[in-house]
Amino acid sequence: MGEEPDEPAVAPFKRRRFLASAAVAAGAPTAVAGPAQAAASQADMAAADVAAAEVAAAQAPAQAAAGLGSVARLMAVPEDSRGVAWLRSALQVAVGLELATIPPYLCGWWSVKDQRSEVARMIRRIVGDEMYHLGIVCNLLVAVGGRPQIKAAAPVYPGPLPGGVRAGVTVYLSGLTRPFVRDVMMAIEAPEVSLARSVQPSPTVGEFYEGMLGAFRAVRPDLATRGQVTQYIDTDELRPVRTLDDVEHAIEIIREQGEGTESSPTDSFSDDRPAHYYAFGEIYHGRELRETDDGWRFVGPPVPFPDVRPMAPVPVGGWRNTSAHVGGLLFRFDAMYSTVLDSLDAAWAGGGHRTLGAGIRTMRGLEKPAVELMETGIPGGRGTYGPQFRALRRPRR
């Protein structure tokens, strides 16, 4: 995740609109299921069941903490009443949504032992995309006179997604397993077609972003560039949003790369990388996605599932009764994670690209204590520990 030049050149966005019809090929409510499901080990499935049961016991408080239903309330506001204040509220919810995806994806990535493997590279690319999306919504919020509250939006895992989207999806932290790919990664990124089959209706991310875009078009607010941040994030260049065309392009990027994609396989950006849902689908099914005579199917060349560190799902309430060594690692990680969040807050409060760059550098340092936790066995042979991603609050003076 790179640094930003003082005067960045304007470059075209490089992403592909990809494969909406493959949602039908994947064939499952909300998250994909299919032949590869049988390939998941019984231990993996048992771990996922334990995590789901623990979450159910604490679901009510977790939902309250996440502000369940806030997207539904925002979308219930008549379109002709969605002004600048509505946009600020909606964009702050979007900050929480984009931030919520990064910790589970990082856990999946760090758990892969061979970071040169195809799967590791795919997940790392998606982590970079999600950081880019977070930067986009923060710039949009600043453009309409708001200030992103990033640390305050940090979710607690396991729990629902912020804003009440993806009802029934529980986001937990775990090493990479096929159930984790299906139930967390693919469930977060599920496209509109697949969501339409959900037994439990709820607002979708795609609809939410479309509502924001509609409000921008209707209100046509003055867009302030002061306080927006310019930064290279991996291969993507985060730039200030200056015009309505910039707003439309920025929101399109988020929707087409990731959550809420509904584009056609025949439409594409200038590269050939699949939207996140389908990239995760290739990991889950163990095959690349290909167009066949009867639609898009995961029938291409093999995508071998990697050798991973067996990080167990983080339980409700976090790891308890740990050794002093593990407790120290957990605190060290959470302190560094909190520094990252503080840096992000400061970057969009006037600190600019240098502060954001410092936060990105600290974020890279999270991998070392995370991997050390993932290589420390839990007593009783139930896998290994892993990071909890808890935001430490500074004590009030």
Solvent accessible surface area in square Angstrom, and as a share of the most:
residue,aa,sasa,rsa
1,M,22,0.10
2,G,26,0.25
3,E,90,0.40
4,E,19,0.08
5,P,57,0.36
6,D,111,0.57
7,E,158,0.71
8,P,35,0.22
9,A,75,0.58
10,V,126,0.72
11,A,39,0.30
12,P,101,0.64
13,F,46,0.19
14,K,113,0.48
15,R,8,0.03
16,R,40,0.15
17,R,75,0.27
18,F,15,0.06
19,L,0,0.00
20,A,12,0.10
21,S,48,0.31
22,A,0,0.00
23,A,2,0.01
24,V,82,0.47
25,A,25,0.19
26,A,5,0.04
27,G,36,0.35
28,A,10,0.08
29,P,82,0.52
30,T,22,0.13
31,A,15,0.12
32,V,1,0.00
33,A,30,0.23
34,G,26,0.25
35,P,122,0.77
36,A,12,0.09
37,Q,68,0.30
38,A,97,0.75
39,A,63,0.49
40,A,13,0.10
41,S,54,0.35
42,Q,163,0.73
43,A,75,0.58
44,D,36,0.18
45,M,55,0.24
46,A,54,0.42
47,A,34,0.26
48,A,12,0.09
49,D,94,0.49
50,V,88,0.51
51,A,3,0.03
52,A,59,0.46
53,A,66,0.51
54,E,64,0.29
55,V,4,0.02
56,A,70,0.54
57,A,95,0.74
58,A,23,0.18
59,Q,46,0.20
60,A,74,0.57
61,P,87,0.55
62,A,26,0.20
63,Q,54,0.24
64,A,81,0.63
65,A,86,0.67
66,A,27,0.21
67,G,30,0.29
68,L,73,0.36
69,G,19,0.18
70,S,21,0.13
71,V,0,0.00
72,A,44,0.34
73,R,152,0.56
74,L,23,0.12
75,M,56,0.25
76,A,79,0.61
77,V,44,0.25
78,P,84,0.53
79,E,134,0.60
80,D,136,0.70
81,S,68,0.44
82,R,22,0.08
83,G,28,0.27
84,V,47,0.27
85,A,73,0.57
86,W,17,0.06
87,L,0,0.00
88,R,100,0.36
89,S,57,0.37
90,A,0,0.00
91,L,0,0.00
92,Q,49,0.22
93,V,28,0.16
94,A,0,0.00
95,V,0,0.00
96,G,4,0.03
97,L,8,0.04
98,E,1,0.00
99,L,6,0.03
100,A,2,0.02
101,T,2,0.01
102,I,10,0.05
103,P,1,0.01
104,P,0,0.00
105,Y,0,0.00
106,L,4,0.02
107,C,0,0.00
108,G,0,0.00
109,W,28,0.10
110,W,5,0.02
111,S,0,0.00
112,V,0,0.00
113,K,103,0.43
114,D,64,0.33
115,Q,64,0.28
116,R,194,0.71
117,S,26,0.17
118,E,62,0.28
119,V,1,0.01
120,A,0,0.00
121,R,140,0.51
122,M,26,0.12
123,I,0,0.00
124,R,86,0.31
125,R,33,0.12
126,I,0,0.00
127,V,0,0.00
128,G,1,0.01
129,D,1,0.01
130,E,0,0.00
131,M,17,0.07
132,Y,3,0.01
133,H,0,0.00
134,L,7,0.03
135,G,1,0.01
136,I,7,0.04
137,V,0,0.00
138,C,0,0.00
139,N,0,0.00
140,L,0,0.00
141,L,5,0.03
142,V,14,0.08
143,A,1,0.01
144,V,7,0.04
145,G,55,0.53
146,G,18,0.18
147,R,147,0.54
148,P,1,0.01
149,Q,88,0.39
150,I,0,0.00
151,K,20,0.08
152,A,76,0.59
153,A,23,0.18
154,A,11,0.09
155,P,23,0.15
156,V,107,0.61
157,Y,14,0.05
158,P,11,0.07
159,G,2,0.02
160,P,18,0.11
161,L,4,0.02
162,P,15,0.10
163,G,2,0.02
164,G,5,0.05
165,V,2,0.01
166,R,4,0.01
167,A,28,0.21
168,G,69,0.67
169,V,11,0.07
170,T,32,0.18
171,V,3,0.02
172,Y,14,0.05
173,L,0,0.00
174,S,4,0.03
175,G,2,0.02
176,L,0,0.00
177,T,28,0.16
178,R,42,0.15
179,P,0,0.00
180,F,1,0.00
181,V,0,0.00
182,R,23,0.08
183,D,45,0.23
184,V,0,0.00
185,M,0,0.00
186,M,0,0.00
187,A,2,0.02
188,I,2,0.01
189,E,0,0.00
190,A,0,0.00
191,P,0,0.00
192,E,28,0.13
193,V,56,0.32
194,S,2,0.02
195,L,18,0.09
196,A,88,0.69
197,R,107,0.39
198,S,26,0.17
199,V,135,0.77
200,Q,105,0.47
201,P,119,0.75
202,S,36,0.23
203,P,28,0.17
204,T,15,0.09
205,V,4,0.02
206,G,0,0.00
207,E,89,0.40
208,F,0,0.00
209,Y,1,0.00
210,E,73,0.33
211,G,10,0.09
212,M,0,0.00
213,L,14,0.07
214,G,32,0.31
215,A,4,0.03
216,F,1,0.00
217,R,111,0.40
218,A,79,0.61
219,V,52,0.30
220,R,162,0.59
221,P,22,0.14
222,D,139,0.72
223,L,35,0.17
224,A,50,0.39
225,T,54,0.31
226,R,221,0.81
227,G,29,0.28
228,Q,19,0.08
229,V,1,0.01
230,T,23,0.13
231,Q,0,0.00
232,Y,57,0.22
233,I,4,0.02
234,D,38,0.19
235,T,113,0.66
236,D,11,0.06
237,E,12,0.05
238,L,3,0.01
239,R,60,0.22
240,P,28,0.17
241,V,8,0.05
242,R,146,0.53
243,T,68,0.40
244,L,32,0.16
245,D,104,0.54
246,D,50,0.26
247,V,0,0.00
248,E,49,0.22
249,H,68,0.30
250,A,8,0.06
251,I,1,0.00
252,E,41,0.18
253,I,1,0.00
254,I,0,0.00
255,R,29,0.11
256,E,20,0.09
257,Q,2,0.01
258,G,0,0.00
259,E,6,0.03
260,G,0,0.00
261,T,1,0.00
262,E,93,0.42
263,S,11,0.07
264,S,42,0.27
265,P,22,0.14
266,T,122,0.71
267,D,62,0.32
268,S,65,0.42
269,F,33,0.14
270,S,91,0.58
271,D,40,0.21
272,D,100,0.52
273,R,77,0.28
274,P,22,0.14
275,A,2,0.02
276,H,0,0.00
277,Y,1,0.00
278,Y,0,0.00
279,A,0,0.00
280,F,0,0.00
281,G,0,0.00
282,E,16,0.07
283,I,0,0.00
284,Y,0,0.00
285,H,30,0.13
286,G,12,0.12
287,R,103,0.38
288,E,37,0.17
289,L,5,0.03
290,R,103,0.37
291,E,117,0.53
292,T,46,0.27
293,D,161,0.83
294,D,102,0.53
295,G,24,0.24
296,W,28,0.10
297,R,77,0.28
298,F,21,0.09
299,V,89,0.51
300,G,8,0.07
301,P,64,0.40
302,P,82,0.51
303,V,2,0.01
304,P,95,0.60
305,F,57,0.24
306,P,20,0.12
307,D,99,0.51
308,V,32,0.18
309,R,36,0.13
310,P,78,0.49
311,M,6,0.03
312,A,16,0.12
313,P,23,0.14
314,V,2,0.01
315,P,26,0.16
316,V,40,0.23
317,G,33,0.32
318,G,2,0.02
319,W,31,0.11
320,R,161,0.59
321,N,157,0.81
322,T,39,0.23
323,S,65,0.42
324,A,99,0.77
325,H,103,0.46
326,V,4,0.02
327,G,27,0.26
328,G,40,0.38
329,L,10,0.05
330,L,14,0.07
331,F,134,0.56
332,R,98,0.36
333,F,1,0.00
334,D,7,0.03
335,A,35,0.27
336,M,44,0.19
337,Y,9,0.03
338,S,7,0.05
339,T,64,0.37
340,V,8,0.05
341,L,1,0.00
342,D,36,0.19
343,S,17,0.11
344,L,16,0.08
345,D,36,0.19
346,A,45,0.35
347,A,0,0.00
348,W,9,0.03
349,A,47,0.36
350,G,62,0.60
351,G,35,0.34
352,G,21,0.20
353,H,39,0.17
354,R,166,0.60
355,T,36,0.21
356,L,4,0.02
357,G,1,0.01
358,A,39,0.30
359,G,1,0.01
360,I,3,0.02
361,R,122,0.44
362,T,37,0.21
363,M,20,0.09
364,R,117,0.43
365,G,29,0.28
366,L,1,0.00
367,E,58,0.26
368,K,140,0.59
369,P,0,0.00
370,A,0,0.00
371,V,27,0.16
372,E,61,0.28
373,L,0,0.00
374,M,0,0.00
375,E,113,0.51
376,T,31,0.18
377,G,49,0.47
378,I,8,0.04
379,P,100,0.63
380,G,79,0.76
381,G,71,0.69
382,R,157,0.57
383,G,24,0.23
384,T,12,0.07
385,Y,12,0.05
386,G,0,0.00
387,P,0,0.00
388,Q,15,0.07
389,F,4,0.02
390,R,98,0.36
391,A,21,0.17
392,L,62,0.31
393,R,139,0.51
394,R,185,0.68
395,P,120,0.76
396,R,238,0.87
397,R,286,1.05
